[in-house]
Amino acid sequence: MAITSANQLELLQTAEAVAREKMIDPDLVIQAMEESLARAAKSRYGSDLDIRVKIDRKTGRATFARIRTVVEDELIENHHAQLTVKQAKSYLADPKIGDEIIDEVPPVDLGRIAAQSAKQVILQKVREAERDRQYDEFKDRKGTIINGVVKREEYGNIIVDIGRGEGILRRNEKIGRESYRPNDRIRAYIKDVRREARGPQVFLSRTDPQFMAELFKMEVPEIYDGIIEIKAVARDPGSRAKIAVISYDNSIDPVGACVGMRGSRVQAVVNELQGEKIDIIPWNQDQATFLVNALQPAEVSKVVIDEEAGKIEVVVPDEQLSLAIGRRGQNVRLASQLTGLDIDIMTEADESARRQAEFAERTNLFMETLDIDEMMAQLLVSEGFTNLEEVAYVDPEELLSIDGFDEDTAAELQARARDHLEEANRKALESARALGLEDSLANFEGLTPQMLEALAKDGIKTLEDFATCADWELAGGWTTVNGQRVKDEGVLEKFDVSLEEAQHLVMTARVMLGWVDPTELAPEAAEEEETEGEA
């Protein structure tokens, strides 16, 4: 193939045709042609030469030029493509570093191998441009719904024609046992768009909770306009779902707006989701109220929240237990996903039995440690006393407010409680020292003898050992493993040490050892005080 006037316009026509077919910039195709022609010319004239090709965008004429660059004497690496200033004086009047000497060379005839090589370069460049165009087009559409046509199925994954590209719907992103044939229309959620070696990949989903949220946005104008907001979504794809909504206009009922006239709006979403049952729940800022709503249709008698552990206990009537849990735990699982809390459900009978067991346990504790009769111990428990520390160090007036307690009785009870605590502390400290506890940790302020004993049993015997601990190792915490929240038991968790307290103790130990500069902690402490002040 010779670059002659006969096929000069053909280059431009080919570039236009390829660009139109692939929907990319024609200039990118011409640049690819220039690069491929330059490569072919180098194979003809020598690979050491710097040959560049320029195709005129109007006439299609290809100009072949040899470029030589002026460089410093010691930087010359390629004598065919570089010149010193002295050598350049033969071509330029006043040559300077960086100047280029351009000599036009005759066009080349492309042999069969060179033509094939040029074709490969052009195809590669066109493919790269097509990938960039597809990525740029779909990267901003992540998180939206797209309509497409099924092209084929590969190992259970569906390849979808989405206009100017292809998307992949993996088998685990399909609802239930959905099956599609080629040319079926499909609606899916763009879950992710990533650049990969084989080109941009558009990952689709029909099981993602946000797919349902986007469908509601399409069906409910109030959501699209921002009057109603979807606060949370939980799905068991193909079976059941819960969606929490809130209205910022008091005159609009968020649940009613999502349901629509005679259920028309929600039914349109249900039909798209293959009959998935949807519970629409009013969102509430109060966690307990929101949870009661989320457990619908079950009725809830009482809610107990443990904010530190992120757990919540729900008490329901005996006959409501199976409804609250749902088939295979579905209802409580979805409510847990919706609220972001671990939910323990118990019946009123279970809760009553647990309360009675706690009452009996505390009663026995006071009877044994304070050497009092059952009636007096029950009076203490009924008034809210849960441990000896509360009895020993409470204001005597609180004991005197109990029926039948006089000053002598209150004073005697507090004396017995303190004696018992002191004896328990002495034994705990002796046990800790027997396990190898050193004075550096024993004298550390903020740790009780029982805490020191627990630390020593866990192998933490010196201040250095303590300073290497993480806050969660002391206070305990929760870890998510395979989607399930797993409890991490802390060494000091049974002493009600919070994460913040554990962190403060550990940082104090590190400062004492000189591991941490206390001035670095000052700004953080100031920020915490400022936050507490604002609260």
C-alpha positions in Angstrom: 0.0 0.0 0.0 1.7 3.2 -1.1 0.6 6.6 0.3 -0.3 8.3 -3.0 -2.8 10.9 -4.1 -5.1 8.0 -5.1 -5.7 6.9 -1.6 -5.1 10.0 0.4 -8.8 10.8 0.8 -9.4 7.1 1.5 -7.5 7.5 4.8 -9.8 10.2 6.0 -12.9 8.3 4.9 -11.7 5.2 6.7 -11.0 7.2 9.8 -14.5 8.7 9.7 -16.1 5.3 9.1 -14.2 3.7 12.0 -14.9 6.6 14.4 -18.6 6.6 13.5 -18.9 2.9 14.0 -17.1 2.9 17.4 -18.5 6.3 18.4 -15.1 7.8 19.2 -13.3 11.0 18.0 -12.1 10.7 14.4 -8.9 12.5 15.4 -8.0 9.5 17.6 -8.2 7.2 14.7 -6.0 9.5 12.5 -3.5 9.7 15.4 -3.4 5.9 15.4 -2.8 5.8 11.7 0.0 8.3 12.0 1.6 6.2 14.7 1.3 3.0 12.6 2.7 4.7 9.5 5.6 6.0 11.5 6.3 2.5 12.8 6.3 1.1 9.3 8.6 3.9 8.1 11.1 3.1 10.9 11.2 -0.5 9.7 12.1 0.8 6.3 14.6 3.5 7.1 16.0 2.2 10.4 14.7 1.9 13.9 17.2 4.4 15.3 15.7 7.2 13.3 13.1 9.5 14.7 10.4 9.3 12.0 7.2 11.1 12.4 4.1 11.1 10.2 1.5 13.9 9.9 -1.7 13.4 8.0 -3.4 16.5 6.8 -6.9 16.6 8.3 -8.4 18.2 5.1 -6.6 16.6 2.2 -5.5 13.3 3.8 -1.9 13.8 2.6 0.6 12.0 4.7 3.9 13.7 5.3 6.9 11.6 6.5 9.6 13.6 8.3 12.9 12.7 10.0 13.5 14.6 13.2 16.9 15.3 14.8 17.1 17.1 18.1 19.9 19.5 19.3 21.3 18.3 22.7 24.4 18.9 24.8 27.5 17.1 23.7 27.6 14.7 26.7 23.9 13.8 26.4 24.1 12.3 22.9 22.9 8.7 23.0 21.6 8.2 19.4 23.7 9.8 16.6 20.8 9.2 14.1 18.3 11.2 16.0 20.4 13.7 18.0 23.0 16.5 17.1 25.4 18.6 19.0 25.2 22.4 18.7 28.4 22.4 16.6 26.9 19.8 14.2 23.6 21.7 14.0 25.4 24.8 12.7 25.5 23.1 9.3 21.7 23.3 9.2 20.7 26.2 11.4 22.1 29.7 11.7 21.9 29.9 15.5 21.1 26.5 16.9 20.0 26.1 20.6 19.5 23.1 22.8 16.1 21.6 22.1 15.8 22.9 18.5 14.7 20.3 16.0 15.9 19.8 12.4 13.1 18.4 10.2 13.9 16.7 6.9 11.1 15.4 4.8 11.6 11.8 3.6 9.9 9.9 0.8 6.7 8.0 1.6 7.0 4.3 2.1 5.4 1.4 0.4 3.7 -0.8 3.0 4.5 -4.4 2.4 2.2 -7.2 3.6 3.9 -7.5 7.1 4.1 -3.7 7.6 0.5 -3.3 6.5 -0.6 -6.0 9.0 1.5 -4.3 11.8 -0.1 -0.9 11.0 -3.5 -2.5 11.1 -2.8 -4.0 14.6 -1.6 -0.6 15.9 -4.8 1.1 14.6 -7.1 -1.5 16.1 -5.3 -1.4 19.4 -5.6 2.4 19.6 -9.3 2.3 18.5 -10.0 -0.3 21.2 -8.3 1.8 23.9 -10.3 4.9 22.8 -13.5 2.8 22.8 -12.8 1.6 26.4 -12.0 5.1 27.6 -15.2 6.4 26.0 -17.3 3.6 27.6 -15.8 4.1 31.0 -16.3 7.9 30.9 -19.9 7.4 29.9 -20.9 4.9 32.6 -18.7 6.0 35.6 -21.1 8.8 36.4 -24.1 6.5 36.1 -23.0 4.3 39.0 -25.9 4.1 41.5 -28.7 4.5 38.9 -31.0 2.1 37.1 -30.5 1.2 33.4 -32.5 -0.6 30.9 -30.9 -3.2 28.6 -31.3 -6.2 26.4 -30.0 -9.6 27.2 -27.3 -10.7 24.7 -26.1 -14.0 26.0 -25.5 -16.1 29.1 -22.0 -17.2 30.3 -21.7 -19.7 33.2 -24.9 -18.3 34.8 -23.9 -14.7 34.3 -26.0 -12.5 32.0 -24.3 -10.2 29.5 -26.5 -7.2 28.9 -26.4 -4.8 26.0 -26.8 -1.4 27.6 -26.5 0.8 24.6 -22.9 2.0 24.1 -21.4 -0.9 26.0 -22.1 -4.2 27.8 -22.9 -4.9 31.4 -22.6 -8.1 33.4 -25.3 -9.4 35.8 -23.7 -12.1 37.9 -25.6 -15.1 39.0 -25.6 -14.0 42.7 -27.0 -10.6 41.7 -30.2 -12.1 40.1 -33.4 -12.4 42.1 -34.2 -16.0 43.1 -34.4 -18.3 40.1 -34.7 -15.6 37.4 -33.9 -16.8 33.9 -33.5 -14.8 30.8 -33.3 -15.5 27.1 -31.5 -13.5 24.4 -33.3 -10.3 23.4 -35.3 -10.2 26.7 -35.6 -6.7 28.1 -34.1 -6.2 31.6 -33.9 -3.5 34.1 -31.0 -3.4 36.6 -29.0 -1.3 39.0 -25.5 -0.1 38.1 -23.6 -1.3 41.2 -20.1 -0.6 40.1 -18.0 0.6 37.1 -14.3 -0.4 37.1 -11.4 -0.2 34.7 -10.0 -3.6 34.0 -7.3 -5.0 31.7 -9.9 -6.3 29.2 -11.8 -3.0 29.3 -14.2 -1.2 31.5 -16.6 -3.5 33.4 -20.1 -2.4 34.2 -21.5 -4.6 37.1 -25.2 -4.8 37.3 -27.4 -6.0 40.2 -31.1 -6.7 40.9 -30.6 -7.8 44.5 -28.9 -4.7 45.8 -31.1 -2.8 48.4 -30.5 0.4 46.5 -32.2 -1.1 43.4 -35.5 -1.1 45.3 -34.8 2.4 46.6 -34.2 3.7 43.0 -37.4 2.0 41.8 -39.4 3.8 44.5 -37.7 7.0 43.4 -39.0 6.4 39.9 -42.5 5.5 41.0 -43.0 8.1 43.8 -42.6 11.8 42.6 -42.4 13.0 46.3 -39.1 10.9 46.7 -37.7 12.3 43.5 -38.5 15.8 44.6 -36.9 15.3 48.0 -40.2 15.8 50.0 -39.9 12.2 51.2 -36.5 10.6 51.9 -35.7 6.9 52.0 -33.6 6.5 55.2 -32.9 2.8 55.2 -33.5 -0.3 53.1 -33.2 -4.0 53.9 -33.9 -6.9 51.5 -34.2 -10.6 51.3 -34.2 -10.6 47.5 -37.2 -12.2 45.9 -38.9 -12.8 49.3 -39.4 -9.8 51.6 -38.1 -6.3 52.1 -38.4 -3.4 54.5 -38.0 0.3 53.6 -38.0 3.2 56.1 -39.2 6.6 54.8 -39.7 10.0 56.4 -41.6 13.0 55.1 -40.3 16.6 55.4 -43.8 17.9 54.7 -46.3 17.4 57.6 -49.2 17.3 55.2 -47.8 14.3 53.3 -48.0 10.8 54.8 -44.7 9.1 53.7 -46.2 5.6 53.9 -49.3 6.5 52.0 -47.4 8.3 49.3 -45.2 5.2 48.7 -48.2 2.9 48.6 -50.1 5.0 46.2 -53.8 5.0 45.1 -55.0 1.4 45.8 -51.4 0.3 46.1 -50.5 1.2 42.5 -47.1 2.6 43.3 -45.8 -0.1 45.5 -47.3 -2.8 43.2 -45.3 -1.5 40.3 -42.1 -2.0 42.4 -43.3 -5.5 43.6 -43.9 -6.6 40.0 -40.4 -5.6 39.0 -39.0 -7.5 42.0 -40.7 -10.7 41.1 -43.4 -10.4 43.8 -41.1 -9.4 46.7 -43.3 -8.4 49.6 -42.5 -4.9 50.8 -43.1 -3.4 54.3 -43.1 0.4 54.2 -42.1 1.7 57.6 -42.2 5.3 59.0 -38.7 6.2 60.1 -38.3 7.8 63.5 -35.2 9.4 65.1 -36.0 7.6 68.4 -34.3 4.2 68.1 -36.9 2.4 70.2 -39.9 3.8 68.3 -38.2 3.0 64.9 -37.5 -0.5 66.0 -41.1 -1.1 67.1 -42.2 0.1 63.6 -39.5 -2.1 61.9 -40.8 -5.2 63.6 -44.3 -4.8 62.1 -46.6 -6.7 61.9 -45.6 -8.0 65.3 -46.6 -6.0 68.4 -43.9 -5.0 70.9 -44.4 -4.8 74.7 -41.0 -3.3 75.7 -37.7 -2.3 74.3 -34.3 -2.2 76.2 -31.4 -0.6 74.4 -27.7 -1.3 75.2 -26.1 1.6 73.3 -22.5 0.7 74.2 -22.8 -2.9 72.9 -25.0 -1.9 70.0 -27.6 -4.4 71.1 -31.3 -4.1 71.7 -33.7 -6.4 73.6 -37.3 -6.6 72.5 -40.0 -8.1 74.7 -43.1 -9.3 72.8 -46.3 -11.1 74.0 -46.0 -14.9 74.0 -48.4 -15.3 71.1 -46.5 -12.7 69.0 -43.0 -14.4 69.2 -43.2 -16.4 66.0 -44.6 -13.4 64.1 -41.8 -11.1 65.4 -39.1 -13.6 64.4 -40.7 -14.5 61.1 -40.1 -17.5 58.9 -36.5 -18.7 59.3 -35.8 -15.5 61.3 -36.6 -13.3 58.3 -38.6 -10.5 60.0 -36.1 -9.9 62.9 -33.1 -10.2 60.5 -34.5 -7.5 58.2 -35.4 -5.3 61.1 -31.8 -5.7 62.4 -30.4 -4.7 59.0 -32.8 -1.7 58.8 -31.9 -0.3 62.3 -28.2 -1.4 62.3 -28.6 -3.0 65.7 -28.4 -6.6 67.1 -31.9 -7.6 68.2 -32.6 -10.2 70.9 -36.3 -11.1 71.0 -37.8 -12.7 74.1 -41.4 -13.3 75.3 -42.9 -11.5 78.4 -42.7 -14.9 80.2 -38.9 -15.2 79.5 -38.3 -11.6 80.5 -40.2 -12.1 83.8 -38.3 -15.3 84.5 -35.0 -13.5 83.9 -36.0 -10.6 86.2 -36.9 -13.0 88.9 -33.6 -14.8 88.5 -31.7 -11.5 88.7 -33.7 -10.5 91.8 -32.9 -13.8 93.5 -29.2 -13.6 92.6 -28.9 -10.1 94.1 -30.9 -11.0 97.1 -28.6 -14.0 97.8 -25.5 -11.7 97.3 -26.7 -9.3 100.0 -27.7 -12.1 102.4 -24.3 -13.8 102.1 -22.0 -10.8 102.2 -23.9 -8.5 104.6 -25.2 -11.4 106.8 -28.8 -10.1 106.7 -32.2 -11.9 106.4 -34.0 -12.4 103.2 -36.6 -9.6 103.8 -34.0 -7.0 104.3 -32.0 -8.1 101.3 -35.1 -8.0 99.1 -35.8 -4.5 100.3 -32.4 -3.4 99.1 -32.8 -5.0 95.7 -36.3 -3.5 95.3 -34.9 -0.1 96.0 -32.4 -0.6 93.0 -29.2 -1.6 94.8 -27.3 -4.0 92.6 -23.9 -4.5 94.2 -21.9 -3.9 97.4 -20.2 -0.8 96.2 -23.6 1.0 96.0 -24.4 0.0 99.5 -21.0 0.9 101.0 -20.6 4.3 99.5 -24.1 5.6 98.9 -25.4 8.6 100.8 -26.8 7.2 104.1 -30.0 9.2 103.4 -30.9 6.8 100.6 -30.7 3.9 103.0 -32.8 5.8 105.5 -35.5 6.3 103.0 -36.2 2.6 103.0 -39.1 1.5 105.3 -37.8 0.0 108.5 -34.2 1.3 108.1 -32.9 3.6 110.9 -29.6 5.3 111.3 -28.0 2.4 113.2 -29.1 -0.1 110.6 -27.8 2.0 107.7 -24.5 2.6 109.4 -24.1 -1.1 110.2 -24.9 -2.2 106.7 -22.4 0.3 105.2 -19.7 -0.9 107.7 -20.3 -4.5 106.8 -20.2 -3.7 103.1 -16.9 -1.8 103.4 -15.3 -4.6 105.5 -16.3 -7.2 102.9 -15.0 -5.1 100.0 -11.7 -4.4 101.8 -11.2 -8.1 102.5 -12.1 -9.0 98.9 -9.6 -6.3 97.7 -6.8 -7.7 99.9 -7.4 -11.3 98.6 -7.5 -10.1 95.0 -4.2 -8.2 95.4 -2.5 -11.2 97.0 -3.7 -13.5 94.2 -2.4 -11.0 91.6 1.0 -10.8 93.2 1.2 -14.6 93.5 0.6 -14.6 89.7 3.6 -12.3 89.2 2.0 -8.8 89.3 4.8 -6.2 89.6 4.7 -2.9 91.5 4.8 -0.8 88.3 1.3 -2.0 87.5 0.0 -2.5 91.0 0.6 1.2 91.8 -1.0 2.4 88.6 -3.9 4.7 89.4 -7.3 3.7 88.0 -7.1 -0.1 88.4 -8.9 -1.9 91.3 -7.4 -5.0 93.0 -10.0 -7.2 91.1 -9.0 -5.6 87.8 -5.3 -6.3 88.6 -6.1 -9.9 89.4 -8.0 -10.3 86.1 -5.0 -8.7 84.2 -2.5 -10.9 85.9 -4.5 -14.0 85.1 -4.4 -12.9 81.4 -0.6 -12.5 81.6 -0.5 -8.7 81.9 1.8 -8.2 84.9 3.8 -5.0 84.2 3.1 -1.5 83.2 4.8 -2.2 79.9 2.5 -5.2 79.3 -0.5 -3.0 80.0 0.7 -0.2 77.7 0.8 -2.5 74.8 -2.8 -3.5 75.1 -5.5 -2.2 72.7 -8.6 -0.5 74.1 -10.9 -3.2 72.8 -8.7 -5.9 74.4 -9.5 -4.4 77.8 -13.1 -3.2 77.3 -14.3 -5.7 74.7 -16.1 -4.9 71.5 -17.9 -6.2 68.5 -16.4 -7.5 65.2 -18.3 -8.3 62.0 -17.3 -11.7 60.6 -19.0 -12.9 57.4 -21.8 -10.5 57.9 -22.4 -11.6 61.6 -21.6 -9.5 64.6 -19.2 -11.5 66.9 -18.5 -10.5 70.5 -14.8 -9.9 71.6 -14.5 -10.5 75.3 -12.4 -7.8 77.1 -10.2 -8.6 80.1 -11.8 -5.8 82.1 -15.3 -5.9 80.5 -17.0 -7.5 83.5 -15.9 -4.4 85.5 -18.0 -2.1 83.1 -14.9 -0.4 81.7 -15.9 1.5 78.6 -13.8 1.9 75.4 -13.1 5.5 76.2 -11.9 4.7 79.8 -9.7 1.8 78.5 -8.2 4.1 75.9 -7.5 6.8 78.6 -5.8 4.2 80.9 -3.6 2.8 78.1 -2.5 6.2 76.9 -1.7 7.3 80.5 0.5 4.2 80.8 2.3 5.0 77.6 2.9 8.6 78.7 4.3 7.4 82.0 6.7 5.1 80.1 7.7 7.9 77.8 6.3 6.2 74.7 4.0 9.0 73.9 4.6 12.8 74.2 1.8 14.2 76.4 1.8 17.5 74.4 0.6 15.5 71.3 -2.5 14.4 73.3 -3.4 18.0 74.4 -5.1 19.0 71.1 -7.2 15.8 71.1 -8.2 16.4 74.8 -9.1 20.0 74.0 -11.3 18.9 71.0 -13.1 16.3 73.3 -13.7 19.0 75.9 -15.1 21.4 73.3 -17.4 18.7 71.9 -18.7 17.9 75.4 -19.2 21.6 76.0 -21.3 21.9 72.9 -23.3 18.9 73.8 
